[in-house]
């Protein structure tokens, strides 16, 4: 037995919100309450002795659970050129040249770069094109991805290898940009980007899985003990089921200690049908690794102006963005298929136009098969009006929210949306008031995976430099934000009965923090540090000062 004592434990359990002590037996909490009662418990049920963890007044809460990220993509980013924070297109080119200096192009490998954002550029205010990438290299294929990962840019060599030319670009329509001559300029968007990424040469599965084992340490260091991850398009050699088997084997062997729920990205009826024919709806079914949802894409990103809006962009009135499924029936079919198999559909929808389509699809599924009730959800749901949020509540949908997006988007959203529409953006407070289930995450590697960044943004509605507040009426309390990152995320993956709270019978996944996140000044949340992380009662991370 492990006795946790002399601390402040935020349990996320409404029946006992705070406790002084807890007892862990095996993988689970056996007792939660006062210090004296906890000591009596271990004396009674472990007379042969027990281990004591003296918290010395520190703050404990359930392990953080990221409700939506891309873990395999995060692992692969360590093989790419880091373009995050590049202040100019010229800096993007210079970083790529440095990356090229140590690049091994054998085996058909591509030079990859990730994280640029044209909004930060001081020299130009547009997407890069193949012309600028050709100035880096025409010998090796290059692909660079915008920070949202919904837009990519190819050099000429890459387009040649992919067969992207005037004729094939016309087939892609708005998803592949062309210049004034009708020739592709290297800019590709949405599903085209996903298909290209899936087809690129990659490290083999065995090597990738070893990197997964190593990378889980990064997550433990920021207090993440569970994640819900979208990985199908990042599988080596386009073999997502082999990747699932590999991750499951790692979990069953105990090498993958991180608890992982897969959000299986399936964007075509044929691949979704194959998924269910393989019996994947019940895949895993363990507390270490399982498939929890089907992931579907309904639109793009606000920064790239591919998020689908009901009315045109204020700063680009010629477009409303790009719906992935222009016909409602196509999206309905995917959601209905998931619903029929009683597996939730988690649908990426940033714009209110995309959200409207998803709400209609879920309403149809509920209407046609009311005897089934999978917990469908909207991923991102950044722009929604009050009535749409109310319909989310009526349909019992989950909001998979990334509050850290405020750090960057508060500087572009006013121009993109205009004054009238802006109050309906990033409305986490309104969602909480209407009783919509909130589950927090980061969309990593779009954003850094540290939960404290999102908690800070949700509570303060400020960016990391302190600017703001941005729509302060949509702020959450620290208790609401912590709940959304723990118990709320457990509900999103259908695991609220076993994790996300500190109470008897729940998995002993918890973190120790360097300050009380419920009472410290809100501006201090950004700097809060994890001192230790535990999974199933086992310490998987300990800071030097703990």
Secondary structure, DSSP 8 states (H G I E B T S, - for coil): -EEEESSEEE---TTSSEESEEEEETTEEEEEE-HHHHHHHHHHH-TT--EEEE-TT-EEEE-EEEEEE-HHHHHHHTTSEE-TT--SHHHHHHHHHHHHHT---GGG--EEEEEE-GGG-SS-SS---HHHHHTT-SSS-EEEEETTSSEEEE-HHHHHHHT-SHHHHHHHGGGEEE-TTS-EEEEEETHHHHHHHHHS----HHHHHHHHHHHHHHHHHTTEEEEEE--GGGSGGG-HHHHHHHHHHHHHHTS--SEEEEEEE--SHHHHHHHHHTTGGGS--SSSEEEEEEEEE----TTTT-S--SS-BTTBTT-----S-SSHHHHHHHHHHHHHTT-EEEEEE-SHHHHHHHHHHHHHHHHH-TT-----EEEE--B--HHHHHHHHHTT-EEEE-GGGHHHHTTTHHHHH-HHHHTTBS-HHHHHHHT-EEEE---TTSS---HHHHHHHHHH-B-TT--B-SSGGG---HHHHHHHHTHHHHHHTT-TTTSSS-STTSB--EEEESS-TTTS-GGGGGG--EEEEEETTEEEEE-TT-
